[in-house]
Amino acid sequence: MAKVYVFLADGFEDVEALATVDILRRGGVDVKTVSIKDGTAVNTAHGVTVMADMPFGQADFADADMLVLPGGMPGATNLNDHKGVRDALLEQDRKGGKIAAICAAPMVLGNLGLLKGRRATCYPGFEKYLEGAQYTADLFTTDGNITTGEGPAATFPFAYELLATLTDEATAHEVAKGMMYLHLIAAGK
């Protein structure tokens, strides 16, 4: 079973974090939410208090198949300012592990130099932080071990892409079907 850690910082975008966790767990992925604070209570960008599974100091990312950064402001800035998060991302990339970031959070990857020579997307206006990347403006973009997503409305396709990457296309398809996502997409045509 794949192991994923989702970093939660005060000001994270509710739907980007929680829908991603939900979809991955529905697909059988072992997901742990990690508060970057000393405690587990984290406040979302929209004033909801969420209890993370663990504080950063108790997490060991050695078994991580993927590290995920939700966006939102000032959540993405708080992630960017956290030395432990930056170090974990650099180590994950060094060992070839998967990394995902959505909305404003790809700026953390850009600031670390992890997007140089890659295609990436983010919330419009944050592309200036994707140092060395080719900005795609797509809902999500996977290039090598890194997946980036555009913003809140892109969370579902972004999360299904992560699930397919961690499991397989059939699992992602079944979860999407069960959540009526495929029906939604078909109805929008």
VENGI-V416145 format. One record per residue. N is the residue number from 1. RES is the residue in one letter. OMEGA is omega in radians with two decimals (none if undefined). D_LAST is the distance of its C-alpha to the last C-alpha in whole Angstrom. Layout:
BEGIN
N/RES/OMEGA/D_LAST ; N/RES/OMEGA/D_LAST
END
This chain:
BEGIN
1/M/3.13/35 ; 2/A/-3.13/34 ; 3/K/-3.10/35 ; 4/V/3.03/33 ; 5/Y/3.10/35 ; 6/V/-3.12/33 ; 7/F/3.11/35 ; 8/L/3.09/35 ; 9/A/3.07/36 ; 10/D/-3.14/37 ; 11/G/3.11/34 ; 12/F/3.12/31 ; 13/E/-3.04/28 ; 14/D/-3.01/27 ; 15/V/-3.10/24 ; 16/E/3.13/24 ; 17/A/-2.96/27 ; 18/L/3.09/27 ; 19/A/3.10/23 ; 20/T/3.10/24 ; 21/V/-3.12/27 ; 22/D/-3.10/26 ; 23/I/-3.14/23 ; 24/L/3.12/26 ; 25/R/3.08/29 ; 26/R/-3.14/26 ; 27/G/3.07/26 ; 28/G/3.13/30 ; 29/V/3.09/31 ; 30/D/-3.08/34 ; 31/V/3.05/33 ; 32/K/3.04/36 ; 33/T/-3.04/35 ; 34/V/3.03/38 ; 35/S/3.10/39 ; 36/I/3.09/41 ; 37/K/3.11/43 ; 38/D/3.14/46 ; 39/G/-3.10/45 ; 40/T/3.13/42 ; 41/A/-3.13/41 ; 42/V/-3.14/38 ; 43/N/-3.13/36 ; 44/T/3.11/33 ; 45/A/-3.07/32 ; 46/H/2.98/31 ; 47/G/3.08/34 ; 48/V/3.08/34 ; 49/T/-3.10/36 ; 50/V/3.07/35 ; 51/M/3.09/38 ; 52/A/3.10/38 ; 53/D/-3.10/39 ; 54/M/2.99/42 ; 55/P/-3.07/43 ; 56/F/-3.08/43 ; 57/G/-3.14/47 ; 58/Q/-3.09/46 ; 59/A/3.04/43 ; 60/D/-3.01/44 ; 61/F/-3.10/41 ; 62/A/-3.11/43 ; 63/D/-3.07/41 ; 64/A/2.95/38 ; 65/D/-3.14/35 ; 66/M/2.98/33 ; 67/L/-3.05/33 ; 68/V/3.10/30 ; 69/L/3.00/31 ; 70/P/3.11/28 ; 71/G/-3.05/28 ; 72/G/3.12/29 ; 73/M/0.15/32 ; 74/P/-3.10/35 ; 75/G/-3.12/34 ; 76/A/3.09/33 ; 77/T/3.12/36 ; 78/N/3.07/38 ; 79/L/-3.12/37 ; 80/N/-3.09/38 ; 81/D/-3.05/41 ; 82/H/-3.09/42 ; 83/K/-3.14/44 ; 84/G/3.10/44 ; 85/V/-3.14/40 ; 86/R/3.14/41 ; 87/D/3.13/43 ; 88/A/3.12/41 ; 89/L/3.12/38 ; 90/L/3.12/41 ; 91/E/3.12/42 ; 92/Q/3.12/39 ; 93/D/-3.13/38 ; 94/R/-3.12/41 ; 95/K/3.11/41 ; 96/G/3.13/38 ; 97/G/-3.10/36 ; 98/K/3.13/32 ; 99/I/3.08/31 ; 100/A/3.11/28 ; 101/A/-3.08/28 ; 102/I/3.03/25 ; 103/C/3.11/25 ; 104/A/-3.03/28 ; 105/A/3.06/30 ; 106/P/3.09/30 ; 107/M/3.10/32 ; 108/V/3.13/35 ; 109/L/3.10/34 ; 110/G/3.14/34 ; 111/N/3.11/38 ; 112/L/-3.12/39 ; 113/G/-3.08/38 ; 114/L/-3.10/36 ; 115/L/-3.12/33 ; 116/K/3.13/35 ; 117/G/-3.12/34 ; 118/R/2.97/31 ; 119/R/-3.12/27 ; 120/A/3.07/26 ; 121/T/3.14/24 ; 122/C/3.07/24 ; 123/Y/-3.13/24 ; 124/P/-3.09/24 ; 125/G/3.12/28 ; 126/F/-3.12/29 ; 127/E/3.11/29 ; 128/K/3.13/32 ; 129/Y/-3.10/33 ; 130/L/-3.01/32 ; 131/E/3.07/35 ; 132/G/-3.10/35 ; 133/A/2.97/31 ; 134/Q/-3.11/29 ; 135/Y/-3.08/26 ; 136/T/-3.04/23 ; 137/A/3.10/21 ; 138/D/3.08/18 ; 139/L/3.02/17 ; 140/F/3.13/19 ; 141/T/3.03/22 ; 142/T/3.08/24 ; 143/D/-3.08/28 ; 144/G/-3.10/30 ; 145/N/-3.07/31 ; 146/I/3.04/29 ; 147/T/3.08/26 ; 148/T/-3.13/25 ; 149/G/-3.01/22 ; 150/E/-3.06/21 ; 151/G/-3.02/21 ; 152/P/-3.10/20 ; 153/A/3.14/17 ; 154/A/-3.05/17 ; 155/T/-3.10/19 ; 156/F/3.11/17 ; 157/P/3.08/16 ; 158/F/-3.10/19 ; 159/A/3.08/21 ; 160/Y/3.05/19 ; 161/E/3.10/21 ; 162/L/-3.14/24 ; 163/L/3.12/24 ; 164/A/3.13/23 ; 165/T/-3.09/26 ; 166/L/-3.12/28 ; 167/T/3.06/28 ; 168/D/-3.12/26 ; 169/E/-3.11/22 ; 170/A/3.12/23 ; 171/T/3.12/24 ; 172/A/3.13/21 ; 173/H/-3.12/18 ; 174/E/3.10/20 ; 175/V/3.12/21 ; 176/A/3.11/17 ; 177/K/-3.13/17 ; 178/G/3.13/19 ; 179/M/3.13/18 ; 180/M/3.11/15 ; 181/Y/-3.13/13 ; 182/L/3.07/11 ; 183/H/3.13/10 ; 184/L/-3.14/9 ; 185/I/3.13/7 ; 186/A/-3.13/6 ; 187/A/-3.11/6 ; 188/G/-3.10/4 ; 189/K/none/0
END
